[in-house]
Amino acid sequence: MFSKLLFTFFTFLIIIIFIPSNSNANIYQLTCKNTKNTTVWVYSFKRKTVVLTKINQKKTKVKFTIERNINASFESKGKLSKLKTYVAYNQNSNELSMVQTSLRGSNQFYQCSKPVLIKEE
């Protein structure tokens, strides 16, 4: 009886040890607007990914890699229209900026609604 209880306890302890404490990959959605465009972004800090999913209600899929995140804000890099693009979001001000490093590129600044948790993994 005691050995079964001890075995069960150690099995439970081993399971608890090997389950990572930060296993959630919460996925958030941002809806952002400026005078010309409305964009929808999806991001996950665990996956280190930001995806531009819609521009003016038209579906698209442009991936960016999160280089740095502080609290709920992030800075990411990727390519949009074959141009190196830097995307930064500041949750304190709810502003998203999209800056391209080429002279042919465009810099865009958006005001966003608060992030919405759309999926919890």
N, CA, C and O atoms as a GROMACS GRO file, in nm:
protein
  484
    1MET      N    1   0.082  -0.120   0.000
    1MET     CA    2   0.000   0.000   0.000
    1MET      C    3   0.086   0.126   0.000
    1MET      O    4   0.065   0.217  -0.080
    2PHE      N    5   0.184   0.128   0.091
    2PHE     CA    6   0.272   0.244   0.100
    2PHE      C    7   0.357   0.259  -0.027
    2PHE      O    8   0.381   0.371  -0.072
    3SER      N    9   0.401   0.148  -0.084
    3SER     CA   10   0.483   0.154  -0.206
    3SER      C   11   0.402   0.207  -0.325
    3SER      O   12   0.457   0.280  -0.407
    4LYS      N   13   0.274   0.171  -0.335
    4LYS     CA   14   0.189   0.224  -0.442
    4LYS      C   15   0.169   0.374  -0.426
    4LYS      O   16   0.172   0.448  -0.524
    5LEU      N   17   0.150   0.418  -0.304
    5LEU     CA   18   0.133   0.560  -0.276
    5LEU      C   19   0.260   0.636  -0.308
    5LEU      O   20   0.256   0.744  -0.367
    6LEU      N   21   0.374   0.581  -0.269
    6LEU     CA   22   0.502   0.643  -0.297
    6LEU      C   23   0.528   0.648  -0.448
    6LEU      O   24   0.576   0.750  -0.499
    7PHE      N   25   0.497   0.540  -0.518
    7PHE     CA   26   0.513   0.536  -0.664
    7PHE      C   27   0.425   0.642  -0.731
    7PHE      O   28   0.471   0.712  -0.821
    8THR      N   29   0.301   0.653  -0.689
    8THR     CA   30   0.209   0.753  -0.744
    8THR      C   31   0.260   0.893  -0.718
    8THR      O   32   0.253   0.979  -0.806
    9PHE      N   33   0.310   0.918  -0.600
    9PHE     CA   34   0.363   1.050  -0.566
    9PHE      C   35   0.481   1.087  -0.654
    9PHE      O   36   0.486   1.198  -0.708
   10PHE      N   37   0.577   0.995  -0.670
   10PHE     CA   38   0.694   1.023  -0.753
   10PHE      C   39   0.657   1.039  -0.901
   10PHE      O   40   0.716   1.121  -0.970
   11THR      N   41   0.561   0.962  -0.948
   11THR     CA   42   0.514   0.976  -1.087
   11THR      C   43   0.454   1.114  -1.108
   11THR      O   44   0.483   1.180  -1.208
   12PHE      N   45   0.371   1.156  -1.015
   12PHE     CA   46   0.311   1.289  -1.023
   12PHE      C   47   0.418   1.398  -1.017
   12PHE      O   48   0.411   1.496  -1.090
   13LEU      N   49   0.516   1.380  -0.931
   13LEU     CA   50   0.625   1.478  -0.917
   13LEU      C   51   0.706   1.488  -1.046
   13LEU      O   52   0.743   1.598  -1.087
   14ILE      N   53   0.734   1.376  -1.110
   14ILE     CA   54   0.810   1.377  -1.235
   14ILE      C   55   0.731   1.446  -1.345
   14ILE      O   56   0.788   1.522  -1.424
   15ILE      N   57   0.601   1.422  -1.351
   15ILE     CA   58   0.518   1.488  -1.452
   15ILE      C   59   0.519   1.639  -1.430
   15ILE      O   60   0.531   1.714  -1.527
   16ILE      N   61   0.508   1.685  -1.308
   16ILE     CA   62   0.509   1.828  -1.277
   16ILE      C   63   0.643   1.891  -1.315
   16ILE      O   64   0.646   2.003  -1.366
   17ILE      N   65   0.752   1.821  -1.290
   17ILE     CA   66   0.885   1.875  -1.320
   17ILE      C   67   0.905   1.894  -1.470
   17ILE      O   68   0.964   1.994  -1.512
   18PHE      N   69   0.857   1.800  -1.551
   18PHE     CA   70   0.883   1.806  -1.695
   18PHE      C   71   0.782   1.887  -1.775
   18PHE      O   72   0.802   1.907  -1.895
   19ILE      N   73   0.678   1.935  -1.713
   19ILE     CA   74   0.585   2.025  -1.782
   19ILE      C   75   0.640   2.166  -1.768
   19ILE      O   76   0.653   2.215  -1.656
   20PRO      N   77   0.673   2.232  -1.878
   20PRO     CA   78   0.728   2.368  -1.867
   20PRO      C   79   0.624   2.465  -1.812
   20PRO      O   80   0.505   2.456  -1.842
   21SER      N   81   0.672   2.556  -1.731
   21SER     CA   82   0.582   2.651  -1.667
   21SER      C   83   0.530   2.756  -1.766
   21SER      O   84   0.423   2.813  -1.745
   22ASN      N   85   0.605   2.783  -1.871
   22ASN     CA   86   0.563   2.884  -1.968
   22ASN      C   87   0.527   2.820  -2.102
   22ASN      O   88   0.573   2.865  -2.207
   23SER      N   89   0.447   2.716  -2.098
   23SER     CA   90   0.414   2.642  -2.220
   23SER      C   91   0.304   2.710  -2.302
   23SER      O   92   0.278   2.667  -2.414
   24ASN      N   93   0.242   2.813  -2.251
   24ASN     CA   94   0.135   2.880  -2.325
   24ASN      C   95   0.192   2.967  -2.436
   24ASN      O   96   0.283   3.046  -2.415
   25ALA      N   97   0.137   2.950  -2.555
   25ALA     CA   98   0.173   3.034  -2.669
   25ALA      C   99   0.051   3.119  -2.702
   25ALA      O  100  -0.014   3.098  -2.805
   26ASN      N  101   0.021   3.213  -2.616
   26ASN     CA  102  -0.096   3.297  -2.638
   26ASN      C  103  -0.082   3.374  -2.768
   26ASN      O  104   0.025   3.427  -2.799
   27ILE      N  105  -0.191   3.379  -2.845
   27ILE     CA  106  -0.190   3.448  -2.974
   27ILE      C  107  -0.285   3.567  -2.964
   27ILE      O  108  -0.401   3.552  -2.926
   28TYR      N  109  -0.233   3.684  -2.997
   28TYR     CA  110  -0.308   3.808  -2.986
   28TYR      C  111  -0.333   3.868  -3.123
   28TYR      O  112  -0.259   3.842  -3.218
   29GLN      N  113  -0.439   3.948  -3.133
   29GLN     CA  114  -0.472   4.017  -3.258
   29GLN      C  115  -0.479   4.167  -3.232
   29GLN      O  116  -0.535   4.212  -3.132
   30LEU      N  117  -0.420   4.242  -3.324
   30LEU     CA  118  -0.423   4.389  -3.320
   30LEU      C  119  -0.493   4.440  -3.445
   30LEU      O  120  -0.467   4.392  -3.555
   31THR      N  121  -0.582   4.534  -3.427
   31THR     CA  122  -0.644   4.603  -3.540
   31THR      C  123  -0.594   4.747  -3.535
   31THR      O  124  -0.613   4.817  -3.435
   32CYS      N  125  -0.531   4.791  -3.644
   32CYS     CA  126  -0.466   4.922  -3.646
   32CYS      C  127  -0.516   5.003  -3.765
   32CYS      O  128  -0.547   4.949  -3.871
   33LYS      N  129  -0.523   5.135  -3.746
   33LYS     CA  130  -0.571   5.225  -3.851
   33LYS      C  131  -0.483   5.348  -3.860
   33LYS      O  132  -0.428   5.395  -3.761
   34ASN      N  133  -0.473   5.399  -3.983
   34ASN     CA  134  -0.422   5.534  -4.007
   34ASN      C  135  -0.513   5.598  -4.110
   34ASN      O  136  -0.619   5.543  -4.139
   35THR      N  137  -0.475   5.711  -4.164
   35THR     CA  138  -0.566   5.782  -4.255
   35THR      C  139  -0.590   5.707  -4.387
   35THR      O  140  -0.692   5.729  -4.451
   36LYS      N  141  -0.497   5.619  -4.428
   36LYS     CA  142  -0.510   5.550  -4.555
   36LYS      C  143  -0.547   5.402  -4.544
   36LYS      O  144  -0.616   5.349  -4.631
   37ASN      N  145  -0.502   5.336  -4.439
   37ASN     CA  146  -0.515   5.191  -4.432
   37ASN      C  147  -0.569   5.143  -4.298
   37ASN      O  148  -0.559   5.211  -4.196
   38THR      N  149  -0.627   5.024  -4.302
   38THR     CA  150  -0.662   4.949  -4.183
   38THR      C  151  -0.591   4.815  -4.193
   38THR      O  152  -0.601   4.747  -4.295
   39THR      N  153  -0.519   4.777  -4.090
   39THR     CA  154  -0.444   4.651  -4.092
   39THR      C  155  -0.483   4.566  -3.972
   39THR      O  156  -0.525   4.617  -3.868
   40VAL      N  157  -0.467   4.435  -3.990
   40VAL     CA  158  -0.489   4.341  -3.880
   40VAL      C  159  -0.361   4.259  -3.866
   40VAL      O  160  -0.309   4.204  -3.963
   41TRP      N  161  -0.311   4.252  -3.743
   41TRP     CA  162  -0.187   4.182  -3.711
   41TRP      C  163  -0.217   4.074  -3.609
   41TRP      O  164  -0.304   4.090  -3.524
   42VAL      N  165  -0.145   3.963  -3.617
   42VAL     CA  166  -0.154   3.855  -3.519
   42VAL      C  167  -0.012   3.828  -3.471
   42VAL      O  168   0.081   3.821  -3.552
   43TYR      N  169   0.004   3.814  -3.338
   43TYR     CA  170   0.140   3.791  -3.287
   43TYR      C  171   0.139   3.697  -3.167
   43TYR      O  172   0.039   3.682  -3.097
   44SER      N  173   0.256   3.634  -3.147
   44SER     CA  174   0.277   3.544  -3.033
   44SER      C  175   0.420   3.563  -2.985
   44SER      O  176   0.515   3.551  -3.064
   45PHE      N  177   0.436   3.592  -2.857
   45PHE     CA  178   0.570   3.609  -2.802
   45PHE      C  179   0.642   3.475  -2.792
   45PHE      O  180   0.763   3.468  -2.812
   46LYS      N  181   0.570   3.370  -2.760
   46LYS     CA  182   0.630   3.237  -2.747
   46LYS      C  183   0.686   3.190  -2.882
   46LYS      O  184   0.795   3.133  -2.888
   47ARG      N  185   0.612   3.214  -2.989
   47ARG     CA  186   0.657   3.174  -3.123
   47ARG      C  187   0.749   3.277  -3.187
   47ARG      O  188   0.807   3.250  -3.292
   48LYS      N  189   0.762   3.394  -3.125
   48LYS     CA  190   0.846   3.504  -3.174
   48LYS      C  191   0.807   3.542  -3.317
   48LYS      O  192   0.894   3.562  -3.403
   49THR      N  193   0.677   3.552  -3.341
   49THR     CA  194   0.628   3.580  -3.476
   49THR      C  195   0.518   3.685  -3.473
   49THR      O  196   0.432   3.686  -3.384
   50VAL      N  197   0.522   3.775  -3.573
   50VAL     CA  198   0.416   3.871  -3.599
   50VAL      C  199   0.373   3.847  -3.744
   50VAL      O  200   0.458   3.835  -3.832
   51VAL      N  201   0.242   3.841  -3.768
   51VAL     CA  202   0.192   3.817  -3.904
   51VAL      C  203   0.093   3.926  -3.940
   51VAL      O  204  -0.004   3.949  -3.867
   52LEU      N  205   0.118   3.992  -4.052
   52LEU     CA  206   0.022   4.087  -4.108
   52LEU      C  207  -0.081   4.004  -4.184
   52LEU      O  208  -0.047   3.941  -4.284
   53THR      N  209  -0.207   4.003  -4.136
   53THR     CA  210  -0.308   3.913  -4.195
   53THR      C  211  -0.407   3.983  -4.288
   53THR      O  212  -0.463   3.919  -4.376
   54LYS      N  213  -0.429   4.114  -4.269
   54LYS     CA  214  -0.523   4.186  -4.355
   54LYS      C  215  -0.476   4.329  -4.376
   54LYS      O  216  -0.424   4.394  -4.286
   55ILE      N  217  -0.497   4.376  -4.499
   55ILE     CA  218  -0.478   4.518  -4.532
   55ILE      C  219  -0.606   4.562  -4.602
   55ILE      O  220  -0.640   4.512  -4.709
   56ASN      N  221  -0.676   4.656  -4.542
   56ASN     CA  222  -0.803   4.706  -4.597
   56ASN      C  223  -0.899   4.593  -4.632
   56ASN      O  224  -0.954   4.588  -4.742
   57GLN      N  225  -0.920   4.502  -4.538
   57GLN     CA  226  -1.012   4.389  -4.549
   57GLN      C  227  -0.971   4.283  -4.652
   57GLN      O  228  -1.046   4.189  -4.677
   58LYS      N  229  -0.853   4.297  -4.713
   58LYS     CA  230  -0.804   4.196  -4.807
   58LYS      C  231  -0.703   4.109  -4.734
   58LYS      O  232  -0.610   4.159  -4.671
   59LYS      N  233  -0.722   3.977  -4.744
   59LYS     CA  234  -0.634   3.884  -4.675
   59LYS      C  235  -0.494   3.886  -4.734
   59LYS      O  236  -0.477   3.896  -4.856
   60THR      N  237  -0.397   3.876  -4.648
   60THR     CA  238  -0.257   3.866  -4.685
   60THR      C  239  -0.187   3.785  -4.578
   60THR      O  240  -0.247   3.754  -4.475
   61LYS      N  241  -0.063   3.749  -4.600
   61LYS     CA  242   0.014   3.678  -4.497
   61LYS      C  243   0.160   3.715  -4.512
   61LYS      O  244   0.231   3.661  -4.596
   62VAL      N  245   0.202   3.809  -4.429
   62VAL     CA  246   0.341   3.854  -4.429
   62VAL      C  247   0.396   3.832  -4.288
   62VAL      O  248   0.346   3.888  -4.191
   63LYS      N  249   0.500   3.749  -4.278
   63LYS     CA  250   0.556   3.714  -4.148
   63LYS      C  251   0.674   3.803  -4.112
   63LYS      O  252   0.755   3.842  -4.196
   64PHE      N  253   0.681   3.835  -3.984
   64PHE     CA  254   0.791   3.910  -3.926
   64PHE      C  255   0.841   3.833  -3.804
   64PHE      O  256   0.762   3.767  -3.736
   65THR      N  257   0.969   3.841  -3.776
   65THR     CA  258   1.028   3.774  -3.662
   65THR      C  259   1.049   3.874  -3.550
   65THR      O  260   1.111   3.978  -3.570
   66ILE      N  261   0.998   3.842  -3.431
   66ILE     CA  262   1.016   3.931  -3.316
   66ILE      C  263   1.161   3.922  -3.271
   66ILE      O  264   1.209   3.816  -3.233
   67GLU      N  265   1.228   4.035  -3.276
   67GLU     CA  266   1.368   4.043  -3.235
   67GLU      C  267   1.379   4.074  -3.086
   67GLU      O  268   1.471   4.030  -3.018
   68ARG      N  269   1.282   4.153  -3.037
   68ARG     CA  270   1.288   4.196  -2.897
   68ARG      C  271   1.146   4.223  -2.848
   68ARG      O  272   1.065   4.282  -2.920
   69ASN      N  273   1.117   4.179  -2.726
   69ASN     CA  274   0.988   4.214  -2.667
   69ASN      C  275   1.009   4.254  -2.521
   69ASN      O  276   1.086   4.193  -2.448
   70ILE      N  277   0.938   4.358  -2.483
   70ILE     CA  278   0.941   4.410  -2.348
   70ILE      C  279   0.797   4.421  -2.303
   70ILE      O  280   0.717   4.492  -2.365
   71ASN      N  281   0.763   4.351  -2.195
   71ASN     CA  282   0.625   4.344  -2.148
   71ASN      C  283   0.536   4.301  -2.264
   71ASN      O  284   0.551   4.190  -2.314
   72ALA      N  285   0.444   4.384  -2.308
   72ALA     CA  286   0.354   4.348  -2.417
   72ALA      C  287   0.386   4.426  -2.544
   72ALA      O  288   0.304   4.431  -2.635
   73SER      N  289   0.503   4.484  -2.553
   73SER     CA  290   0.547   4.557  -2.672
   73SER      C  291   0.652   4.473  -2.745
   73SER      O  292   0.718   4.389  -2.684
   74PHE      N  293   0.667   4.497  -2.876
   74PHE     CA  294   0.764   4.418  -2.951
   74PHE      C  295   0.828   4.501  -3.062
   74PHE      O  296   0.778   4.605  -3.103
   75GLU      N  297   0.943   4.450  -3.107
   75GLU     CA  298   1.013   4.503  -3.225
   75GLU      C  299   1.043   4.382  -3.313
   75GLU      O  300   1.093   4.281  -3.265
   76SER      N  301   1.012   4.394  -3.441
   76SER     CA  302   1.030   4.280  -3.530
   76SER      C  303   1.086   4.322  -3.665
   76SER      O  304   1.080   4.439  -3.703
   77LYS      N  305   1.141   4.224  -3.736
   77LYS     CA  306   1.198   4.248  -3.868
   77LYS      C  307   1.144   4.145  -3.966
   77LYS      O  308   1.112   4.032  -3.929
   78GLY      N  309   1.135   4.188  -4.093
   78GLY     CA  310   1.090   4.099  -4.199
   78GLY      C  311   1.097   4.170  -4.332
   78GLY      O  312   1.165   4.272  -4.345
   79LYS      N  313   1.027   4.116  -4.432
   79LYS     CA  314   1.024   4.178  -4.565
   79LYS      C  315   0.880   4.197  -4.608
   79LYS      O  316   0.798   4.107  -4.598
   80LEU      N  317   0.853   4.316  -4.657
   80LEU     CA  318   0.723   4.350  -4.713
   80LEU      C  319   0.748   4.410  -4.850
   80LEU      O  320   0.821   4.508  -4.862
   81SER      N  321   0.689   4.354  -4.953
   81SER     CA  322   0.712   4.397  -5.092
   81SER      C  323   0.861   4.393  -5.127
   81SER      O  324   0.912   4.484  -5.192
   82LYS      N  325   0.929   4.288  -5.083
   82LYS     CA  326   1.072   4.265  -5.108
   82LYS      C  327   1.163   4.370  -5.045
   82LYS      O  328   1.281   4.377  -5.078
   83LEU      N  329   1.110   4.451  -4.954
   83LEU     CA  330   1.189   4.553  -4.886
   83LEU      C  331   1.202   4.517  -4.738
   83LEU      O  332   1.105   4.474  -4.675
   84LYS      N  333   1.323   4.534  -4.683
   84LYS     CA  334   1.342   4.510  -4.541
   84LYS      C  335   1.253   4.604  -4.462
   84LYS      O  336   1.253   4.725  -4.485
   85THR      N  337   1.177   4.546  -4.369
   85THR     CA  338   1.078   4.624  -4.295
   85THR      C  339   1.094   4.598  -4.146
   85THR      O  340   1.114   4.484  -4.103
   86TYR      N  341   1.083   4.703  -4.070
   86TYR     CA  342   1.093   4.699  -3.925
   86TYR      C  343   0.956   4.737  -3.869
   86TYR      O  344   0.903   4.843  -3.901
   87VAL      N  345   0.898   4.650  -3.786
   87VAL     CA  346   0.767   4.676  -3.727
   87VAL      C  347   0.782   4.682  -3.575
   87VAL      O  348   0.838   4.591  -3.514
   88ALA      N  349   0.733   4.790  -3.516
   88ALA     CA  350   0.741   4.806  -3.370
   88ALA      C  351   0.603   4.842  -3.317
   88ALA      O  352   0.531   4.923  -3.375
   89TYR      N  353   0.567   4.779  -3.204
   89TYR     CA  354   0.439   4.807  -3.140
   89TYR      C  355   0.466   4.845  -2.994
   89TYR      O  356   0.540   4.777  -2.924
   90ASN      N  357   0.404   4.954  -2.951
   90ASN     CA  358   0.415   5.000  -2.813
   90ASN      C  359   0.276   4.991  -2.750
   90ASN      O  360   0.186   5.065  -2.787
   91GLN      N  361   0.260   4.900  -2.655
   91GLN     CA  362   0.128   4.880  -2.596
   91GLN      C  363   0.086   4.998  -2.506
   91GLN      O  364  -0.033   5.023  -2.491
   92ASN      N  365   0.182   5.069  -2.449
   92ASN     CA  366   0.146   5.183  -2.364
   92ASN      C  367   0.073   5.291  -2.442
   92ASN      O  368  -0.023   5.350  -2.392
   93SER      N  369   0.117   5.317  -2.564
   93SER     CA  370   0.054   5.420  -2.647
   93SER      C  371  -0.038   5.360  -2.754
   93SER      O  372  -0.107   5.434  -2.824
   94ASN      N  373  -0.040   5.225  -2.767
   94ASN     CA  374  -0.115   5.155  -2.871
   94ASN      C  375  -0.080   5.205  -3.010
   94ASN      O  376  -0.168   5.222  -3.095
   95GLU      N  377   0.048   5.228  -3.033
   95GLU     CA  378   0.096   5.273  -3.164
   95GLU      C  379   0.181   5.164  -3.228
   95GLU      O  380   0.261   5.099  -3.162
   96LEU      N  381   0.162   5.147  -3.358
   96LEU     CA  382   0.241   5.052  -3.436
   96LEU      C  383   0.307   5.131  -3.548
   96LEU      O  384   0.242   5.209  -3.617
   97SER      N  385   0.436   5.109  -3.565
   97SER     CA  386   0.508   5.176  -3.674
   97SER      C  387   0.570   5.070  -3.765
   97SER      O  388   0.622   4.969  -3.719
   98MET      N  389   0.562   5.098  -3.894
   98MET     CA  390   0.617   5.010  -3.994
   98MET      C  391   0.713   5.093  -4.080
   98MET      O  392   0.669   5.179  -4.156
   99VAL      N  393   0.842   5.068  -4.065
   99VAL     CA  394   0.945   5.149  -4.129
   99VAL      C  395   1.024   5.061  -4.225
   99VAL      O  396   1.068   4.952  -4.189
  100GLN      N  397   1.042   5.109  -4.348
  100GLN     CA  398   1.119   5.035  -4.448
  100GLN      C  399   1.252   5.105  -4.470
  100GLN      O  400   1.260   5.228  -4.470
  101THR      N  401   1.357   5.026  -4.490
  101THR     CA  402   1.493   5.080  -4.495
  101THR      C  403   1.533   5.129  -4.633
  101THR      O  404   1.643   5.183  -4.648
  102SER      N  405   1.450   5.113  -4.732
  102SER     CA  406   1.483   5.156  -4.867
  102SER      C  407   1.423   5.293  -4.896
  102SER      O  408   1.323   5.332  -4.836
  103LEU      N  409   1.486   5.366  -4.987
  103LEU     CA  410   1.431   5.496  -5.028
  103LEU      C  411   1.298   5.480  -5.101
  103LEU      O  412   1.214   5.570  -5.099
  104ARG      N  413   1.279   5.365  -5.166
  104ARG     CA  414   1.153   5.339  -5.236
  104ARG      C  415   1.042   5.298  -5.140
  104ARG      O  416   0.925   5.299  -5.177
  105GLY      N  417   1.079   5.263  -5.018
  105GLY     CA  418   0.981   5.214  -4.921
  105GLY      C  419   0.900   5.327  -4.861
  105GLY      O  420   0.925   5.445  -4.886
  106SER      N  421   0.802   5.289  -4.781
  106SER     CA  422   0.719   5.388  -4.715
  106SER      C  423   0.717   5.361  -4.565
  106SER      O  424   0.722   5.246  -4.522
  107ASN      N  425   0.711   5.466  -4.489
  107ASN     CA  426   0.699   5.454  -4.344
  107ASN      C  427   0.554   5.481  -4.308
  107ASN      O  428   0.495   5.580  -4.350
  108GLN      N  429   0.497   5.391  -4.230
  108GLN     CA  430   0.356   5.404  -4.194
  108GLN      C  431   0.343   5.394  -4.043
  108GLN      O  432   0.412   5.315  -3.978
  109PHE      N  433   0.253   5.475  -3.989
  109PHE     CA  434   0.230   5.479  -3.846
  109PHE      C  435   0.081   5.461  -3.820
  109PHE      O  436  -0.002   5.525  -3.885
  110TYR      N  437   0.048   5.374  -3.726
  110TYR     CA  438  -0.090   5.336  -3.701
  110TYR      C  439  -0.127   5.357  -3.554
  110TYR      O  440  -0.042   5.350  -3.465
  111GLN      N  441  -0.254   5.382  -3.532
  111GLN     CA  442  -0.312   5.381  -3.398
  111GLN      C  443  -0.392   5.252  -3.386
  111GLN      O  444  -0.475   5.222  -3.472
  112CYS      N  445  -0.367   5.175  -3.282
  112CYS     CA  446  -0.427   5.042  -3.270
  112CYS      C  447  -0.525   5.034  -3.154
  112CYS      O  448  -0.518   5.110  -3.057
  113SER      N  449  -0.617   4.940  -3.167
  113SER     CA  450  -0.703   4.907  -3.054
  113SER      C  451  -0.622   4.816  -2.961
  113SER      O  452  -0.513   4.771  -2.997
  114LYS      N  453  -0.673   4.791  -2.843
  114LYS     CA  454  -0.600   4.705  -2.749
  114LYS      C  455  -0.593   4.563  -2.805
  114LYS      O  456  -0.686   4.519  -2.872
  115PRO      N  457  -0.484   4.492  -2.777
  115PRO     CA  458  -0.472   4.354  -2.825
  115PRO      C  459  -0.582   4.266  -2.769
  115PRO      O  460  -0.624   4.280  -2.654
  116VAL      N  461  -0.627   4.174  -2.852
  116VAL     CA  462  -0.732   4.080  -2.813
  116VAL      C  463  -0.673   3.939  -2.816
  116VAL      O  464  -0.613   3.899  -2.916
  117LEU      N  465  -0.689   3.865  -2.707
  117LEU     CA  466  -0.643   3.727  -2.702
  117LEU      C  467  -0.738   3.642  -2.788
  117LEU      O  468  -0.856   3.631  -2.756
  118ILE      N  469  -0.686   3.584  -2.896
  118ILE     CA  470  -0.773   3.507  -2.986
  118ILE      C  471  -0.754   3.356  -2.970
  118ILE      O  472  -0.843   3.279  -3.005
  119LYS      N  473  -0.638   3.315  -2.916
  119LYS     CA  474  -0.615   3.172  -2.899
  119LYS      C  475  -0.515   3.150  -2.786
  119LYS      O  476  -0.414   3.221  -2.775
  120GLU      N  477  -0.544   3.052  -2.704
  120GLU     CA  478  -0.454   3.016  -2.596
  120GLU      C  479  -0.412   2.872  -2.614
  120GLU      O  480  -0.496   2.782  -2.619
  121GLU      N  481  -0.283   2.850  -2.625
  121GLU     CA  482  -0.231   2.714  -2.647
  121GLU      C  483  -0.152   2.668  -2.528
  121GLU      O  484  -0.101   2.556  -2.528
   0.00000   0.00000   0.00000
